[in-house]
Amino acid sequence: MATRLGRRRYHHGNLREALISAARRLIAERGPAGFTLVEAARLAGVSPAAPYRHFADRDALLAEVAQRGFDEFNRRLAAAWQAAEQDPGAAFLQMGQAYLAFARDEPGYYSAMFAVRAPATSKRSAHRKASFVALETAIAQVAAGSHKNVDPRPLAYQVWALSHGLATLAAAGQLPTRDARLKSGALLQDGVHALVSGASSPGRSGEPAPGHRGADRPKRRATAADRPRAE
């Protein structure tokens, strides 16, 4: 349970930082919808009216936490890529592990980041797009290194969906803990490998893959009923 951060005199933005820290802790414990501005003020050790000096309402405070979350998230993804940049495949896997680690270590930030839809022109939307662009760019380099002709954009969304789903399941304690093959990191690595490997396989462009139901089915011959009738 969150405890009061302690009363102190706030100057030069300290109040703002204390409220952001309080909100981040409350979100980690209760979720993005589980706190009020008054509770954030109480945890920060200030009066209920004090937060309005910096935030119009609870949603504005939540949006600030989300934006800072994306800042830190993008920094960690970039660091993971740069640590193994000479090997795109290894760097891409490092990014995936960094994604899961961030969701695990920063539940307040991570929950806030995906809590509300940001306007397309907002700064938070730009930070979210930056995260996706980094992922899309990494996938393009991995595909180029393996000589696969794929569109990285839909594949990036698939990888993001897989990563987000695994992070959410892990946070909820819904993944097995005893089987190493079913831990989030292993599942992500295997899942990403399957997505990337299958991205250039037959059937990805809309044509059915060999062996798919209907792939080898002969086309039905046209009959008289199929021909247009003269008016």
C-alpha positions as CSV (number, residue, x, y, z in Angstrom):
1,M,0.0,0.0,0.0
2,A,1.3,3.5,-0.9
3,T,2.4,5.6,2.1
4,R,2.6,9.3,2.3
5,L,5.7,10.7,0.6
6,G,6.0,13.3,3.5
7,R,5.1,16.9,3.8
8,R,7.7,19.4,2.6
9,R,7.9,22.8,1.1
10,Y,7.8,22.6,-2.7
11,H,9.7,25.0,-4.9
12,H,10.7,25.3,-8.6
13,G,8.6,22.3,-9.8
14,N,9.1,20.0,-6.8
15,L,5.4,19.8,-6.3
16,R,4.8,18.7,-9.9
17,E,7.4,16.0,-9.6
18,A,6.0,14.8,-6.3
19,L,2.5,14.5,-7.8
20,I,3.8,12.5,-10.8
21,S,5.7,10.2,-8.5
22,A,2.6,9.7,-6.3
23,A,0.4,9.0,-9.3
24,R,2.9,6.5,-10.7
25,R,2.9,4.6,-7.4
26,L,-0.9,4.6,-7.2
27,I,-1.3,3.4,-10.8
28,A,1.2,0.6,-10.2
29,E,-1.0,-0.6,-7.2
30,R,-4.5,0.1,-8.5
31,G,-4.3,0.6,-12.2
32,P,-4.8,3.9,-14.2
33,A,-8.4,4.2,-13.3
34,G,-7.9,3.5,-9.6
35,F,-6.8,6.8,-8.2
36,T,-8.0,10.3,-7.8
37,L,-6.2,13.7,-7.8
38,V,-7.0,14.0,-4.1
39,E,-5.4,10.7,-3.3
40,A,-2.3,11.7,-5.3
41,A,-2.2,14.9,-3.3
42,R,-2.5,13.0,0.0
43,L,0.3,10.7,-1.0
44,A,2.5,13.6,-1.9
45,G,1.7,15.2,1.4
46,V,0.0,18.4,0.1
47,S,-3.5,19.9,0.3
48,P,-6.2,18.7,-2.1
49,A,-6.1,22.0,-3.9
50,A,-2.4,22.0,-4.5
51,P,-2.3,19.7,-7.6
52,Y,-4.4,22.3,-9.5
53,R,-1.4,24.5,-9.7
54,H,0.1,22.1,-12.2
55,F,-2.7,19.8,-13.5
56,A,-6.2,20.7,-14.6
57,D,-7.6,17.3,-13.5
58,R,-6.7,13.7,-12.9
59,D,-6.5,12.9,-16.6
60,A,-3.9,15.6,-17.1
61,L,-1.8,14.0,-14.4
62,L,-2.3,10.6,-16.0
63,A,-1.3,11.9,-19.4
64,E,2.0,13.3,-17.9
65,V,2.8,10.0,-16.3
66,A,2.1,8.3,-19.7
67,Q,4.4,10.7,-21.6
68,R,7.2,10.1,-19.1
69,G,6.7,6.4,-19.4
70,F,7.1,6.6,-23.2
71,D,10.3,8.7,-22.8
72,E,11.9,6.0,-20.6
73,F,10.5,3.2,-22.7
74,N,12.0,4.6,-25.9
75,R,15.3,5.2,-24.1
76,R,15.5,1.6,-23.0
77,L,14.5,0.2,-26.4
78,A,17.2,2.4,-28.1
79,A,19.8,1.2,-25.6
80,A,18.9,-2.4,-26.1
81,W,19.3,-2.0,-29.9
82,Q,22.6,-0.1,-29.7
83,A,24.1,-2.7,-27.4
84,A,24.1,-5.3,-30.2
85,E,23.6,-3.1,-33.3
86,Q,26.2,-5.0,-35.3
87,D,24.0,-8.1,-35.2
88,P,20.4,-7.0,-36.1
89,G,18.9,-10.4,-35.1
90,A,20.5,-10.3,-31.6
91,A,19.7,-6.6,-31.2
92,F,16.0,-7.2,-32.1
93,L,15.8,-10.0,-29.4
94,Q,17.4,-7.6,-26.9
95,M,14.7,-5.0,-27.7
96,G,12.1,-7.7,-27.0
97,Q,13.6,-8.5,-23.6
98,A,13.9,-4.8,-22.8
99,Y,10.2,-4.4,-23.6
100,L,9.2,-7.2,-21.2
101,A,11.6,-5.9,-18.5
102,F,10.2,-2.4,-18.7
103,A,6.6,-3.7,-18.3
104,R,7.7,-5.8,-15.3
105,D,9.8,-3.1,-13.6
106,E,7.7,0.0,-14.3
107,P,4.0,-1.1,-13.9
108,G,2.9,2.5,-13.2
109,Y,4.4,3.9,-16.3
110,Y,3.4,0.9,-18.5
111,S,-0.2,0.9,-17.4
112,A,-0.5,4.7,-17.9
113,M,1.0,4.5,-21.4
114,F,-1.8,2.4,-22.8
115,A,-4.6,3.7,-20.6
116,V,-6.1,6.3,-22.9
117,R,-6.0,7.2,-26.5
118,A,-3.8,10.2,-27.2
119,P,-4.9,12.8,-29.8
120,A,-3.0,12.4,-33.0
121,T,-1.4,15.9,-32.6
122,S,-0.4,15.4,-28.9
123,K,3.2,15.0,-27.7
124,R,2.3,11.6,-26.2
125,S,1.1,10.4,-29.5
126,A,4.4,11.4,-31.1
127,H,6.3,9.5,-28.4
128,R,4.1,6.4,-29.0
129,K,4.8,6.7,-32.8
130,A,8.5,6.9,-32.0
131,S,8.3,3.6,-30.2
132,F,6.6,2.0,-33.1
133,V,9.0,3.5,-35.7
134,A,12.0,2.1,-33.7
135,L,10.3,-1.4,-33.8
136,E,9.5,-1.1,-37.5
137,T,13.0,0.0,-38.3
138,A,14.5,-2.9,-36.4
139,I,12.3,-5.4,-38.1
140,A,13.3,-3.9,-41.5
141,Q,16.9,-4.4,-40.7
142,V,16.4,-8.0,-39.5
143,A,14.5,-8.8,-42.6
144,A,17.1,-7.3,-44.9
145,G,19.8,-9.2,-43.1
146,S,18.0,-12.5,-43.7
147,H,17.2,-11.5,-47.3
148,K,13.4,-11.6,-46.7
149,N,11.1,-9.5,-48.8
150,V,8.6,-8.4,-46.2
151,D,6.6,-5.3,-45.3
152,P,7.9,-4.4,-41.9
153,R,4.8,-2.3,-40.9
154,P,2.2,-5.1,-40.4
155,L,4.9,-7.3,-39.0
156,A,5.8,-4.6,-36.4
157,Y,2.2,-4.5,-35.3
158,Q,2.1,-8.2,-34.9
159,V,5.3,-8.2,-32.8
160,W,4.0,-5.3,-30.7
161,A,0.7,-7.2,-30.1
162,L,2.6,-10.3,-29.1
163,S,4.9,-8.4,-26.7
164,H,2.1,-6.4,-25.1
165,G,0.0,-9.5,-24.7
166,L,2.8,-11.4,-23.0
167,A,3.7,-8.5,-20.8
168,T,0.0,-8.2,-19.7
169,L,-0.3,-11.9,-19.0
170,A,3.0,-12.0,-17.0
171,A,1.9,-9.0,-15.0
172,A,-1.4,-10.7,-14.1
173,G,0.4,-13.9,-13.1
174,Q,-1.2,-15.9,-15.9
175,L,1.9,-17.5,-17.3
176,P,3.4,-20.8,-15.9
177,T,6.4,-20.3,-13.7
178,R,7.9,-23.8,-13.6
179,D,8.3,-24.5,-17.3
180,A,11.1,-22.4,-18.8
181,R,9.6,-22.8,-22.3
182,L,6.5,-20.9,-21.2
183,K,8.1,-17.9,-19.5
184,S,7.4,-14.6,-21.2
185,G,11.0,-14.2,-22.5
186,A,11.0,-17.6,-24.1
187,L,7.5,-17.3,-25.5
188,L,8.4,-13.9,-27.0
189,Q,11.6,-15.2,-28.6
190,D,9.8,-18.2,-30.1
191,G,6.8,-16.1,-31.2
192,V,8.9,-13.4,-32.9
193,H,10.9,-16.0,-34.7
194,A,7.7,-17.6,-36.0
195,L,6.3,-14.3,-37.1
196,V,9.5,-13.2,-38.9
197,S,10.1,-16.6,-40.5
198,G,6.6,-16.8,-41.8
199,A,6.4,-13.3,-43.0
200,S,7.8,-14.1,-46.4
201,S,6.1,-17.5,-46.7
202,P,3.5,-18.2,-49.4
203,G,0.1,-17.0,-48.4
204,R,1.2,-13.8,-46.7
205,S,0.2,-11.7,-49.7
206,G,-3.3,-13.0,-49.8
207,E,-2.7,-16.2,-51.7
208,P,-3.4,-19.4,-49.8
209,A,-0.3,-21.3,-48.7
210,P,0.3,-24.8,-50.0
211,G,-1.7,-27.2,-47.9
212,H,-4.2,-24.6,-46.8
213,R,-7.8,-25.6,-47.2
214,G,-8.8,-24.5,-50.6
215,A,-5.3,-23.8,-51.9
216,D,-5.3,-26.8,-54.3
217,R,-9.0,-26.9,-54.9
218,P,-9.8,-26.7,-58.6
219,K,-11.7,-23.8,-59.8
220,R,-15.4,-24.4,-60.6
221,R,-16.3,-24.2,-64.2
222,A,-18.7,-21.5,-65.3
223,T,-22.2,-22.6,-66.0
224,A,-25.1,-21.1,-67.8
225,A,-26.4,-19.8,-64.6
226,D,-23.2,-17.7,-64.2
227,R,-23.6,-16.0,-67.6
228,P,-25.3,-12.5,-67.6
229,R,-28.8,-12.5,-69.0
230,A,-29.7,-10.3,-71.9
231,E,-32.3,-7.6,-71.0
